[in-house]
């Protein structure tokens, strides 16, 4: 997976997300490595989430358009 390391660029809000305990432990470990490397873990994660959200939205729109396309009774 390729991703770009992102700096913080705007005000933020908090979003609570339930994740498995094992993932939380792994995140904490990688966050420590990021701190040691001078990388902003949270800003990088937010960048990846933003890319994922855009790609998922595009995929869902394509699926929606296919379902309501020509020849479909719902169109």
Buried (B, 14 or more C-beta within 10 A) or exposed (E): EEEEBBEEEEEEEEEEEEEEEEEEEEEEEBBEEBEEEEBBBEBBBBBBEEBEEEEEEEEEEEEEEEEEEEEEEEE
